[in-house]
Amino acid sequence: MTELGAILSSATVSDTEVQADTGLRSPLPLSDESNLIQRFGRDVELAGLVGEQKNGSVVFLVAVSAKLPRPLHASVGGSSSAGKNQLTGTVASFLPEASKKILTGMTPKVLMHSGEDEYQHKAVFITEYEGAAGADYAIRTMQSEQIIEWEYVETSSRGIEKKKNQVKGPAAFIQATTRVTLHPENETRLLFLQMDESEEQTRAINQRQAAEAEGKITICPSNLRENWHEFLRSLEPTPVRIPYASQLAASIPSDKVRSRRDFPKLLGLIEASAFLHQHQRGRNAGYIFAAPLDYVIARELFVHSYYAGPESRVGELVRAACQLSKGEFTVVDLLLQTGWRKSKTYEVLARAEELGCIVRAEQTG
């Protein structure tokens, strides 16, 4: 796999510029903060999120992108009890109520029959993908077309009538799932995040919970979230221009077809960062212009997401298979080599077979 992070580094800004914009400082009014993603990482930790600041920042920027013409979308993966809903729920709490919808599930056609403006410019948090899997087609349509137009028939006292319902987007969809792989058409639309399931992270979470139980730590300072609510409500719906987009395009590898879907995600993160920092960005002719810091923020979060997706898991499995001493291997061999749980191994193995990376051996005898 191409080291996209190394390739993109050629377009980054100087260390002096980064330090000038990202240095730690005492809390300022949000509208005066030069790096709101760094500030959000500190504030979301104060709100109780332990050790997942980078994942939280991606989810937050995706949620903010709901205000843009073409929002981003994200999938947060991890095993049961890994804290996926703690992550998404904590981030969601920093958004004003009018800017979000939190759903535990969706029936296949509920999106088609929703109110016209019910989803428009909202961050939609789905607490478990399995609860909305039947609505995949409707969600993909909203993500691609930014609108759903649905014709159906209804029986009434007047007989059978043809009706039409329109549900306007755009909306940013953020889901949590225990699945390692998803439908390929879903994957092309998503930024992927993976929960930290290390022993160190578990220990840190337990220590935080113990400190709260002993009263040694404030769970959340007063008005922390309200300050963000007020700030986000103050953002004006202004379009963004990225003046250095052509330079970035020249740095993206063209030998990988997946670049066609990855590059718009990188641009989307830059656009969302510039929109979030609109109080500090230059404007001209009704547009906000992205600054170098927006690229620095977007690059870090994009690379973090890039290596958390299903294709990276397939790469890990193939490398593990190549390290085995035998020409052929079993699932048990892979389990021992990777240390993965059985369900994850089978999921990734199936995708590797689908892509032609691994071929199932013919059974004899």
VENZI-V78263 format. One record per residue. PHI is phi in degrees with one decimal (NA if undefined). Layout:
BEGIN
phi:PHI
phi:PHI
END
This chain:
BEGIN
phi:NA
phi:-65.1
phi:-79.3
phi:-60.6
phi:-59.7
phi:-67.2
phi:-66.6
phi:-68.6
phi:-61.1
phi:-67.5
phi:-104.3
phi:-78.2
phi:-91.1
phi:-71.6
phi:-58.7
phi:-61.9
phi:-64.5
phi:-64.1
phi:-62.2
phi:-65.6
phi:-99.8
phi:-115.5
phi:-63.8
phi:-67.7
phi:-154.8
phi:-70.8
phi:-55.8
phi:-118.6
phi:-55.1
phi:-56.4
phi:-67.5
phi:-102.5
phi:-70.2
phi:-80.1
phi:-132.0
phi:-73.5
phi:-70.9
phi:-63.6
phi:-63.4
phi:-62.7
phi:-57.8
phi:-71.1
phi:-69.9
phi:-69.6
phi:-69.1
phi:-61.5
phi:-80.2
phi:115.9
phi:-79.6
phi:-106.3
phi:65.8
phi:-121.8
phi:-63.1
phi:-69.8
phi:-59.9
phi:-62.8
phi:-66.9
phi:-63.6
phi:-59.4
phi:-63.3
phi:-67.1
phi:-62.6
phi:-61.9
phi:-61.9
phi:-65.1
phi:-60.0
phi:-81.2
phi:-95.4
phi:-61.6
phi:-130.0
phi:-68.4
phi:-88.3
phi:-141.3
phi:-141.7
phi:-127.3
phi:-103.9
phi:-104.7
phi:164.7
phi:-73.4
phi:-58.9
phi:76.4
phi:-74.9
phi:101.8
phi:-60.0
phi:-75.1
phi:-63.1
phi:-64.5
phi:-67.0
phi:-67.5
phi:-65.7
phi:-62.8
phi:-59.5
phi:-66.7
phi:-86.5
phi:-99.4
phi:-60.8
phi:-56.4
phi:-71.0
phi:-103.2
phi:-146.9
phi:-132.1
phi:-117.7
phi:-123.1
phi:-88.6
phi:-176.1
phi:-144.9
phi:-75.8
phi:-54.7
phi:-113.6
phi:-64.6
phi:-65.6
phi:-66.9
phi:-106.5
phi:-80.9
phi:-66.1
phi:-57.1
phi:-108.3
phi:-63.4
phi:-110.0
phi:-62.1
phi:56.3
phi:-117.5
phi:-87.7
phi:-104.2
phi:-97.0
phi:-106.2
phi:-68.2
phi:-153.7
phi:-54.2
phi:-56.9
phi:-74.2
phi:-126.1
phi:-59.9
phi:-67.1
phi:-95.5
phi:-50.7
phi:-61.1
phi:-64.5
phi:-65.7
phi:-61.7
phi:-63.7
phi:-63.0
phi:-64.1
phi:-83.8
phi:-98.5
phi:65.4
phi:-163.0
phi:-123.1
phi:-120.6
phi:-126.6
phi:-103.3
phi:-153.9
phi:-112.1
phi:-136.2
phi:-95.8
phi:-137.3
phi:-62.9
phi:-89.2
phi:104.5
phi:-85.5
phi:-122.9
phi:-87.7
phi:-130.9
phi:-135.4
phi:-124.5
phi:-120.6
phi:-119.7
phi:-87.2
phi:-107.0
phi:-81.9
phi:-145.9
phi:-101.8
phi:-104.4
phi:-129.5
phi:-123.1
phi:-112.5
phi:-156.0
phi:-89.7
phi:-72.7
phi:-87.7
phi:-122.2
phi:-128.3
phi:-58.4
phi:-52.8
phi:-69.0
phi:-71.4
phi:-62.2
phi:-66.1
phi:-96.9
phi:-115.0
phi:-90.8
phi:-104.6
phi:-130.4
phi:-125.8
phi:-66.8
phi:-76.7
phi:-111.2
phi:-74.1
phi:-61.7
phi:-62.4
phi:-67.5
phi:-61.0
phi:-63.2
phi:-65.5
phi:-65.0
phi:-62.9
phi:-66.3
phi:-64.4
phi:-63.2
phi:-65.2
phi:-64.5
phi:-66.2
phi:-64.1
phi:-85.8
phi:74.3
phi:-89.5
phi:-144.9
phi:-80.3
phi:-60.4
phi:-159.3
phi:-59.0
phi:-63.5
phi:55.2
phi:-59.6
phi:-71.8
phi:-60.9
phi:-62.0
phi:-70.0
phi:-57.8
phi:-62.8
phi:-63.9
phi:-65.0
phi:-66.9
phi:-80.4
phi:-70.3
phi:-90.2
phi:-71.9
phi:-115.4
phi:-67.5
phi:-116.4
phi:-118.2
phi:-114.6
phi:-66.6
phi:-107.0
phi:-61.3
phi:-64.6
phi:-63.6
phi:-66.2
phi:-59.1
phi:-68.9
phi:-91.8
phi:-81.8
phi:-63.9
phi:-94.0
phi:-83.4
phi:-111.1
phi:-61.8
phi:-63.4
phi:-61.0
phi:-64.7
phi:-100.7
phi:-78.6
phi:-59.9
phi:-59.7
phi:-69.2
phi:-62.3
phi:-61.2
phi:-64.0
phi:-67.1
phi:-62.6
phi:-61.3
phi:-65.5
phi:-64.8
phi:-64.0
phi:-62.7
phi:-63.2
phi:-94.8
phi:-59.7
phi:-70.2
phi:-108.4
phi:-103.9
phi:-70.3
phi:-131.4
phi:-160.2
phi:54.9
phi:82.9
phi:-116.8
phi:-89.7
phi:-106.3
phi:-62.8
phi:-108.7
phi:-53.6
phi:-61.3
phi:-62.6
phi:-66.2
phi:-58.5
phi:-62.8
phi:-64.4
phi:-60.6
phi:-61.4
phi:-72.9
phi:-66.5
phi:-62.2
phi:-57.4
phi:-73.5
phi:-56.2
phi:-92.0
phi:-111.9
phi:-83.3
phi:-57.4
phi:-64.0
phi:-68.4
phi:-64.5
phi:-62.9
phi:-60.0
phi:-61.2
phi:-66.1
phi:-62.6
phi:-62.7
phi:-64.0
phi:-64.8
phi:-67.8
phi:-79.8
phi:-70.6
phi:-76.6
phi:-91.1
phi:-69.0
phi:-119.7
phi:-145.9
phi:-109.3
phi:-61.8
phi:-61.6
phi:-57.7
phi:-65.5
phi:-59.0
phi:-69.7
phi:-74.2
phi:-91.7
phi:76.8
phi:-77.1
phi:-74.8
phi:-62.3
phi:-62.1
phi:-65.0
phi:-60.8
phi:-65.8
phi:-62.1
phi:-71.3
phi:-62.2
phi:-62.3
phi:-67.7
phi:-63.2
phi:-65.8
phi:-60.3
phi:-82.7
phi:80.8
phi:-76.5
phi:-135.8
phi:-116.2
phi:-70.1
phi:-72.6
phi:-73.9
phi:-82.2
phi:-117.4
phi:87.7
END
